[in-house]
């Protein structure tokens, strides 16, 4: 659920920043504006990509390892309960 909320927030922010870029190109704003906005747009694109990859299940090795560690802990707890 949190992934979906973060994905929606990033998409809305990305469209907002793209709208600001288009608006400021037509207004001929000074250069420092782009020094701030362009990296933020790149950040939102990367966030959207990573969140969508996590949501699809194609996660990095770190997240796979964490998931396997949790499964191992659950199985160990089940084995301890069976032994009792």
Secondary structure, 3 states (H helix, E strand, C coil): CHHHHHHHHHHHHHHHHHHHHHHHHHHCCCCHHHHHHHHHHHHHHHHHHHHHHHHHCCCCHHHHHHHHHHHHHHHHHHHHHHHC
